[in-house]
Amino acid sequence: MRKGRGKAALAAVLAVGMLAGCGSPGEGVGSDEKLTPVTLNEVAHSIFYAPMYVAIEEGYFREEGLDVTLVTGFGADKTMTAVLTGDADIGFMGSESTIYTYAGGTDDYVVNFAQLTQRAGNFLVSREPIDDFSWDMLRDQDVLGGRAGGMPQMVFEYILRKNNIDPATDLRIDQSIDFGSTAAAFSGGDADFTVEFEPHATLLEQKGDGYVVASLGEDSGYVPYTAFSAKKSYIEKNGEVIQAFTNALQKGMDYVRSHSPQEIADVIAPQFAETDKQALVTIVSRYYDQDTWKEDLVFEKASFDLLQNILEDSGVLSERVPYEDLVNTVFAREAKK
């Protein structure tokens, strides 16, 4: 099955993209102590991933003996490419990408070892305010959507189907606009609705160009949206590094669950210097209130099965892949002890 499946998906994954650096190693262990360098490539730089930035800014990675360099891939295909080519040690992206590479026949495939988010992180933005929104209001409307085969678009379609709306025939979804550019297109007059991550959803509201009317995270239920992963060979050779990395992430998870949105915003503010402080608090509060972050990093089988259900419903997966191959929970279970 792996040899004959997903050629198109694999080609997309292997498309080489430009990588841009961001982030800082944070404070922590003294500079005279030798730290192990780790390059982490994130799919996007988003407040949605607050626990990771807490771990950076609070120095948790350095406490665990790691010097983490954070790079933004600007797309799961580019992040996966960085991991497969060795430009990144660890990738942070939607787990659907690991399924695509496995199904495409990659021998040294990429394994998920820590799940960060348990809900979708995007929001439906309307051109006009709607007090009592229902998904039926999208019938015969124009909507700016996401990349085919990506989690944002597939979760959106999953919600539509849950509400007996056919994504192909009951509305018009524009998937031609690049990731990160849909908010600008919406401000320019395109479409009746757009599906946006933060901070774009809040910025559209601040400009008066749109209004958040629904949370895809709330309406889709618990979905394994993003996870940390590395090549099978890297995990086998660098188990201590993966454990230290996961330990630091768990400290970040513990912090966000025991502190207020204001306190979380204060910690991660250096990562989002271009975002107004009040907007930052508003965004963190939205994610906090919808129970975005797990208590631990264990990627359970039920979550992986749900992910494959969504992929099948979207028509991008014809045969399931084994959970035991693509998910390793050893490090996350140890970190939560």
C-alpha positions in Angstrom: 0.0 0.0 0.0 2.8 2.5 0.9 4.5 2.1 -2.4 1.5 2.8 -4.6 -0.3 5.6 -2.6 0.0 9.3 -2.6 2.4 10.2 -5.4 0.8 13.6 -5.8 0.7 14.2 -2.1 4.3 13.2 -1.8 5.3 15.5 -4.6 3.7 18.4 -2.8 5.4 17.5 0.4 8.8 17.4 -1.3 8.4 20.8 -2.9 11.3 22.9 -1.7 10.5 26.2 -0.1 12.3 29.1 1.4 12.7 29.0 5.2 12.7 32.1 7.4 14.0 32.2 10.9 12.3 33.6 13.9 12.3 33.2 17.7 14.9 33.2 20.3 16.4 30.5 22.6 15.2 32.3 25.8 16.9 32.4 29.2 18.0 29.5 31.3 21.1 27.4 31.8 24.3 29.4 32.0 26.2 30.1 28.8 29.2 28.1 30.0 27.2 24.9 30.0 27.3 23.0 26.7 23.8 22.8 25.1 22.7 20.5 22.3 21.6 22.4 19.2 18.2 21.5 17.8 16.6 23.1 14.7 12.8 23.2 15.0 10.8 24.1 11.9 7.2 25.3 12.7 4.5 25.3 10.0 3.5 28.9 11.0 4.3 31.4 13.7 1.0 31.6 15.5 -0.3 32.5 19.0 -2.2 29.2 18.5 1.0 27.5 19.6 1.5 29.4 22.8 2.8 26.6 25.0 5.8 26.2 22.7 6.7 29.9 22.9 6.3 29.7 26.7 8.8 26.9 26.7 11.2 29.1 24.7 10.7 32.3 26.6 10.7 30.7 30.0 14.0 28.9 29.2 12.6 25.4 29.6 14.5 24.1 26.6 17.7 25.4 28.0 16.9 23.9 31.4 16.7 20.6 29.5 20.1 21.2 27.9 18.9 22.2 24.5 19.7 25.3 22.3 16.6 25.4 20.1 16.7 27.4 16.8 13.2 28.2 15.7 12.5 28.4 11.9 9.1 29.1 10.3 8.3 27.0 7.2 5.2 28.8 6.1 3.3 25.7 5.1 3.3 22.0 6.1 4.8 20.9 2.8 7.8 23.2 3.4 8.2 22.1 7.0 8.1 18.5 6.0 10.7 19.1 3.3 13.0 20.6 5.9 12.6 17.5 8.1 13.1 15.0 5.3 16.2 16.8 3.9 17.8 17.2 7.4 17.5 21.0 7.4 15.4 20.6 10.5 15.7 18.1 13.3 12.1 18.4 14.4 9.0 19.5 12.6 5.9 21.0 14.0 2.9 20.7 11.7 -0.4 18.9 11.0 0.0 15.2 11.4 -1.6 14.6 8.0 1.7 15.4 6.4 3.3 12.4 8.2 0.6 10.2 6.8 1.1 11.5 3.3 4.9 10.8 3.4 4.3 7.3 4.8 1.6 6.5 2.3 3.9 7.8 -0.5 6.5 5.1 0.3 9.2 7.1 2.2 11.5 4.6 3.9 12.8 6.9 6.7 9.3 8.3 7.4 8.4 10.9 9.9 7.0 9.9 13.3 4.8 12.0 15.6 6.0 12.1 19.2 4.1 14.9 20.9 0.6 16.4 20.2 0.3 20.1 21.2 -3.2 21.2 20.1 -6.5 19.3 20.4 -8.8 21.8 18.6 -8.7 23.6 15.3 -7.2 27.1 15.6 -9.0 29.0 12.9 -12.2 31.1 12.9 -14.9 31.9 10.4 -15.0 35.6 9.7 -18.1 37.2 8.1 -18.2 40.5 6.1 -21.2 41.6 8.2 -21.9 41.0 11.9 -24.1 38.0 12.6 -25.7 37.6 16.1 -27.1 34.1 15.7 -24.8 32.4 13.3 -25.6 28.9 11.9 -23.6 27.0 9.4 -26.6 26.9 7.0 -25.9 30.6 6.4 -22.9 29.5 4.2 -25.2 27.9 1.6 -24.7 29.6 -1.8 -22.1 31.9 -0.3 -18.5 32.6 -1.4 -15.8 31.6 1.1 -12.1 31.9 1.1 -10.7 28.5 2.2 -7.4 26.7 2.6 -5.1 24.5 0.7 -6.5 21.2 -0.5 -5.3 18.4 1.7 -4.3 20.7 4.6 -5.9 20.5 8.0 -7.5 24.0 7.9 -9.5 23.1 4.8 -10.2 19.5 5.8 -11.6 20.5 9.2 -13.7 23.2 7.6 -15.2 20.6 5.2 -15.6 18.2 8.1 -17.8 20.8 9.9 -19.8 21.4 6.8 -20.5 17.7 6.4 -21.5 17.5 10.1 -24.1 20.2 9.3 -25.4 18.4 6.1 -23.7 20.9 3.8 -21.9 19.5 0.7 -18.6 21.5 0.4 -18.6 20.8 -3.4 -22.1 21.9 -4.3 -23.7 23.9 -1.5 -21.3 26.8 -1.5 -18.3 28.2 -3.4 -14.9 27.7 -1.7 -12.0 29.6 -3.2 -8.7 27.7 -2.5 -6.5 29.6 -5.0 -5.1 32.2 -2.5 -1.8 31.5 -0.8 -1.7 30.7 3.0 -1.5 34.0 4.9 -2.9 36.1 2.1 -6.6 35.4 2.5 -7.2 38.1 5.1 -5.8 40.8 2.7 -7.9 39.4 -0.1 -11.0 39.5 2.2 -10.2 43.1 3.1 -10.0 43.9 -0.6 -13.6 42.7 -1.1 -13.2 39.0 -2.0 -15.9 36.6 -0.7 -18.7 36.8 1.9 -16.7 34.7 4.5 -13.1 33.7 5.1 -11.5 31.1 7.3 -8.7 32.7 9.3 -6.1 31.9 11.9 -5.1 34.5 14.5 -3.9 37.2 14.5 -5.7 37.8 11.1 -9.2 37.2 12.5 -8.8 39.7 15.2 -7.0 42.2 12.9 -9.9 42.0 10.5 -12.2 42.9 13.4 -10.0 45.7 14.5 -10.1 47.2 11.0 -13.8 46.8 10.7 -13.4 44.6 7.7 -14.8 41.4 9.2 -16.5 39.8 12.2 -15.7 36.5 13.9 -18.9 34.5 13.9 -17.7 30.9 14.6 -14.8 29.0 16.0 -13.9 25.9 13.9 -12.2 24.6 17.0 -15.4 24.5 19.0 -17.6 23.3 16.2 -15.3 20.5 15.0 -14.7 19.1 18.5 -11.4 17.6 19.6 -9.2 17.1 16.6 -5.4 16.3 16.7 -4.5 19.5 14.8 -0.7 19.9 15.3 2.1 17.7 16.6 5.8 17.5 16.8 7.6 14.9 14.6 11.0 13.8 13.5 12.4 11.2 11.1 12.4 7.7 12.5 16.2 7.5 12.2 16.6 10.7 14.1 14.4 9.5 17.0 16.3 6.2 17.1 19.7 7.9 17.3 18.7 10.9 19.5 16.3 9.6 22.1 17.7 11.7 24.9 17.3 14.8 22.8 13.7 14.0 22.0 13.0 13.3 25.6 14.5 16.6 26.7 12.6 18.4 24.0 9.3 16.8 25.1 10.0 17.5 28.8 10.4 21.2 28.0 7.2 21.3 26.0 5.3 19.6 28.9 6.6 22.5 31.2 5.1 24.9 28.7 1.8 23.0 28.7 1.7 23.0 32.5 2.3 26.8 32.5 -0.6 27.7 30.2 -2.9 25.5 32.2 -2.0 27.1 35.5 -1.8 30.8 34.4 -4.3 33.4 33.0 -4.5 34.5 29.4 -2.9 37.9 30.5 0.0 36.1 32.1 0.5 33.9 29.0 0.3 36.9 26.8 3.0 38.6 28.8 5.4 35.7 28.5 5.0 35.2 24.7 4.9 38.9 23.8 8.5 38.9 22.6 7.6 36.3 20.0 4.8 38.7 18.6 6.3 42.1 18.9 4.2 43.3 16.0 1.0 42.4 17.7 -0.8 45.0 19.9 -0.8 43.8 23.6 -4.6 44.0 24.0 -5.0 42.0 20.7 -2.5 39.5 22.0 -4.6 39.0 25.2 -7.8 38.7 23.2 -6.3 36.1 20.9 -4.8 34.0 23.8 -8.2 34.2 25.6 -10.0 32.8 22.5 -7.7 29.8 22.4 -7.7 29.4 26.2 -11.5 29.5 26.4 -12.0 26.8 23.7 -9.7 24.4 25.5 -7.1 24.4 22.7 -4.2 22.9 24.5 -4.0 19.4 26.0 -3.0 18.6 29.5 -0.2 16.4 28.2 1.5 15.6 24.9 0.3 12.0 24.4 -1.0 11.4 20.9 -3.7 8.9 21.6 -4.9 6.3 19.1 -8.5 7.6 19.1 -7.2 11.0 18.0 -5.2 9.4 15.2 -8.2 7.4 14.1 -10.3 10.6 14.0 -7.6 12.3 11.9 -7.7 9.5 9.4 -11.6 9.7 9.3 -11.2 13.3 8.3 -8.7 12.5 5.6 -10.9 9.8 4.2 -13.9 12.1 4.2 -11.9 14.6 2.3 -10.9 12.1 -0.3 -7.1 12.3 0.2 -6.6 8.9 1.9 -7.7 5.7 0.3 -6.1 3.3 2.7 -5.3 3.7 6.4 -1.8 3.8 7.8 -0.8 2.1 11.1 -0.9 4.2 14.3 1.9 2.1 15.7 4.3 3.2 12.9 3.5 6.9 12.9 3.0 7.7 16.6 5.5 7.2 19.4 4.0 8.0 22.9 7.0 6.9 25.0 8.5 10.4 25.3 5.2 12.2 26.1 4.2 9.6 28.7 7.6 10.0 30.4 7.4 13.8 30.3 4.0 13.9 32.0 5.1 11.8 35.0 
